[in-house]
Amino acid sequence: MATKTMRSGAAAPTRTIPIRKITNDDLRTSLAQGMNDFLAMRGDLFFAGLIYTLIGIAAVVMTTNEPLMPWFFPVVAGVGLLGPIAAVGFYELARRRESGQTNNNWSHFFDVLKRPAADDMGIVAAVLLVIFLGWLLAAGILYALLFGWATPTSISGFLSTVFTTPKGWALIVLGAAIGAAFGWLVLALSVASLPLLVDCDVSASEAISTSWRATQANKSEMLRWGVIVTGLLVLGSVPLFVGLAFVLPWLGYSTWHLYTRLVDREAIPGRRCD
């Protein structure tokens, strides 16, 4: 097994992994292939999608208590920032199907933990978690600047304040802008890094660098991808997150196919993929 730059005391030199330019057709094809994967493996995988749905519902229940009410919208909006972590199991299933393995079921969802780069996936997951906490902190500071530290006394009063007052609309507009910046950062760091780590025995630093370079080389296409992902997550979240049981697997598979277009896997130095 190759020595990883972020695991070893004697760091090996980081090798540049080749990336590709993509087009809007690649986005459409990735979504179509992701849907094909979902339809081929849909039965057992509702299990994995429902886990994410239950997490979302639990987050909403927690933030509708009076002391946590100001965190309601940041938590709901920020759930998508952790989506790439929840999707790694779908990347593994897509990898298995691509390689011709036909015995895919929900138990293989967790085979991702057996991949050579599992520890590095944990590093990337930790980075995304820090970004999520940073988003919550930024949202909390924004709320405090606009409304002070007073705790809302009821859900109806809180919603009325947010949607019917100038400060409330300032919170919505500024919060959306800040959230978009955090969302772009998560997209740039994770869209290719986590699929690459599922696919190949590379380091977290190599994977993150590859994802960042791929995103910067395809800014307009990746912005469109971000809008698509956000729109689907919103649609999936509206009915008490139930739609995420469908949306998350579809996006997970689609992201895998997008990764195969963004990264020239055959040209990876010292190819370490299987």
C-alpha positions in Angstrom: 0.0 0.0 0.0 1.3 3.4 -0.9 2.5 5.7 1.9 -0.1 8.5 2.5 1.0 12.1 2.8 -1.4 12.8 5.6 -0.9 9.6 7.5 2.8 9.0 7.6 5.6 10.8 9.6 7.8 10.5 6.5 5.6 12.2 4.0 5.7 11.0 0.4 5.6 13.6 -2.4 2.1 14.5 -3.5 1.6 13.6 -7.2 -0.7 15.7 -9.3 -3.8 13.7 -10.4 -4.9 14.7 -13.9 -8.3 16.4 -14.3 -10.6 17.0 -17.3 -12.8 19.8 -18.7 -16.4 18.9 -18.7 -19.6 20.3 -20.4 -23.2 20.6 -19.5 -23.8 17.4 -21.4 -21.6 15.7 -18.8 -23.9 17.0 -16.0 -27.0 15.7 -17.8 -25.4 12.3 -18.5 -24.2 12.0 -14.9 -27.8 12.6 -13.6 -29.2 10.1 -16.1 -26.6 7.5 -15.2 -27.3 8.2 -11.5 -31.0 7.6 -12.0 -30.2 4.4 -13.8 -28.1 3.2 -10.9 -30.9 4.1 -8.5 -33.5 2.3 -10.4 -31.3 -0.8 -10.7 -30.6 -0.9 -6.9 -33.5 1.0 -5.5 -35.1 -1.5 -3.1 -32.5 -2.0 -0.4 -31.1 1.5 -0.7 -34.2 3.2 0.7 -32.8 2.0 3.9 -29.7 4.2 3.6 -31.7 7.1 2.3 -34.1 6.9 5.1 -31.3 7.2 7.6 -30.5 10.7 6.3 -34.3 11.5 6.4 -34.5 10.6 10.1 -31.4 12.6 10.9 -33.0 15.7 9.2 -36.2 15.2 11.1 -34.3 14.8 14.4 -32.4 18.1 13.7 -35.7 19.9 13.1 -37.3 18.6 16.3 -34.2 19.7 18.3 -34.2 23.2 16.8 -37.9 23.9 17.4 -37.3 24.0 21.1 -37.2 27.6 22.3 -33.5 28.0 23.2 -32.5 26.5 19.8 -35.1 28.2 17.5 -32.6 30.7 16.0 -30.7 27.7 14.7 -33.7 26.2 12.9 -33.0 27.6 9.4 -29.2 27.3 9.6 -29.5 23.6 10.6 -32.1 22.8 7.9 -30.0 24.7 5.3 -26.8 23.2 6.5 -27.9 19.6 6.3 -26.8 19.6 2.7 -23.2 20.5 3.7 -22.9 17.1 5.2 -24.5 15.4 2.3 -21.2 14.3 0.7 -20.4 12.4 3.9 -23.7 10.5 3.8 -23.2 9.7 0.1 -19.9 7.8 0.3 -21.8 4.5 0.6 -23.5 5.2 -2.7 -20.1 5.9 -4.3 -19.1 2.4 -3.2 -22.2 0.8 -4.6 -21.7 2.7 -7.9 -18.1 1.6 -8.0 -19.1 -2.0 -7.5 -21.7 -1.9 -10.2 -19.3 -0.2 -12.6 -16.7 -3.0 -12.0 -19.3 -5.6 -12.9 -20.2 -6.8 -9.4 -23.9 -7.5 -9.4 -24.6 -8.6 -5.8 -25.2 -5.1 -4.5 -27.5 -4.6 -1.5 -27.7 -2.4 1.5 -25.0 -4.3 3.4 -22.4 -3.3 0.8 -23.2 0.3 1.5 -20.9 0.0 4.5 -18.1 -1.7 2.5 -16.7 1.7 2.0 -15.2 1.4 5.5 -13.0 -1.4 4.1 -11.5 0.7 1.3 -7.7 1.3 1.5 -8.3 5.1 1.9 -11.0 4.8 4.6 -8.8 6.8 7.1 -8.4 9.6 4.6 -12.2 9.7 4.0 -12.4 10.4 7.7 -10.0 13.3 7.3 -12.2 14.8 4.5 -15.3 14.2 6.6 -13.7 16.0 9.5 -13.0 19.0 7.2 -16.6 19.1 6.1 -17.8 18.9 9.6 -15.6 21.8 10.6 -17.1 23.8 7.7 -20.6 22.9 8.8 -19.8 24.1 12.4 -18.3 27.3 10.8 -21.6 27.8 9.0 -23.6 27.5 12.2 -21.2 29.9 13.9 -21.5 32.4 11.1 -25.3 32.1 11.1 -25.5 32.5 14.8 -23.3 35.7 14.7 -25.5 37.1 11.9 -28.7 36.5 13.9 -27.1 38.0 17.1 -26.1 41.1 15.1 -29.6 41.6 13.8 -31.7 40.5 16.7 -29.5 40.4 19.8 -29.3 37.3 22.0 -33.0 37.3 23.0 -34.6 33.8 22.6 -37.8 33.6 20.6 -40.8 32.6 22.8 -42.8 30.7 20.2 -42.4 29.2 16.7 -45.1 31.4 15.3 -43.5 34.5 16.7 -40.1 33.5 15.4 -41.4 32.8 11.9 -43.4 36.0 11.9 -40.2 38.0 12.9 -38.2 36.3 10.1 -40.7 36.7 7.3 -42.5 40.0 8.1 -39.8 42.4 9.3 -36.9 44.2 7.5 -34.4 42.6 9.9 -35.9 39.2 9.1 -35.5 39.7 5.4 -32.0 41.0 5.9 -31.3 37.7 7.8 -32.7 35.7 4.9 -30.8 37.6 2.2 -27.4 37.8 4.0 -27.8 34.2 5.3 -28.4 32.9 1.8 -25.3 34.7 0.5 -23.2 33.4 3.4 -24.7 29.9 3.0 -23.9 29.9 -0.8 -20.3 30.7 0.0 -20.1 27.7 2.4 -21.9 25.5 -0.1 -19.4 26.4 -2.8 -16.5 25.6 -0.5 -18.0 22.2 0.4 -18.7 21.4 -3.3 -15.2 22.4 -4.4 -13.5 20.3 -1.7 -15.8 17.2 -1.9 -17.3 16.7 -5.3 -14.3 14.7 -6.5 -12.3 14.0 -3.3 -14.6 11.5 -1.6 -15.4 9.5 -4.8 -11.7 9.5 -5.5 -10.9 8.1 -2.1 -13.6 5.4 -2.5 -12.1 4.6 -5.9 -8.3 4.8 -5.3 -5.7 4.4 -2.6 -4.6 8.1 -2.5 -4.2 10.5 0.4 -6.7 13.1 1.6 -4.4 15.9 0.5 -4.2 14.5 -3.0 -8.0 14.0 -3.2 -8.9 17.4 -1.9 -6.3 19.1 -4.2 -7.8 17.2 -7.2 -11.3 18.2 -6.3 -10.4 21.8 -5.9 -8.5 21.9 -9.2 -11.4 20.1 -11.0 -13.9 22.6 -9.7 -11.8 25.6 -10.5 -11.2 24.3 -14.1 -15.0 23.9 -14.6 -16.4 26.8 -12.7 -19.5 27.5 -14.8 -20.4 23.8 -15.0 -19.8 23.2 -11.3 -21.9 26.3 -10.4 -24.8 24.7 -12.4 -24.2 21.4 -10.6 -24.3 23.2 -7.3 -27.7 24.8 -8.2 -29.0 21.4 -9.3 -27.9 19.7 -6.1 -29.3 22.6 -4.0 -32.6 22.5 -5.8 -33.0 18.7 -5.5 -32.1 18.8 -1.8 -34.7 21.6 -1.2 -37.3 19.6 -3.0 -36.4 16.5 -1.0 -36.4 18.3 2.3 -39.8 20.1 2.0 -42.0 17.2 2.9 -40.3 16.6 6.3 -37.2 15.4 4.5 -39.0 12.3 3.3 -37.9 13.0 -0.3 -34.3 12.7 0.7 -34.7 8.9 0.7 -35.0 9.3 -3.1 -32.9 12.4 -3.7 -29.8 11.4 -1.7 -29.2 8.1 -3.5 -29.8 9.7 -6.9 -27.4 12.5 -6.2 -24.8 10.1 -4.7 -24.8 7.9 -7.8 -24.8 11.0 -10.1 -21.8 12.5 -8.3 -19.9 9.3 -8.8 -20.5 9.5 -12.5 -19.6 13.2 -12.5 -16.3 12.3 -10.7 -15.5 9.8 -13.5 -15.7 12.7 -15.9 -13.8 15.2 -13.9 -10.8 13.0 -13.0 -8.7 11.1 -15.6 -8.5 7.9 -13.5 -6.4 6.0 -16.1 -3.7 8.6 -15.9 -3.3 8.7 -12.1 0.4 8.5 -11.3 1.3 5.1 -10.0 -2.4 4.1 -10.5 -3.7 2.7 -7.2 -7.4 2.1 -8.1 -9.4 -1.1 -8.2 
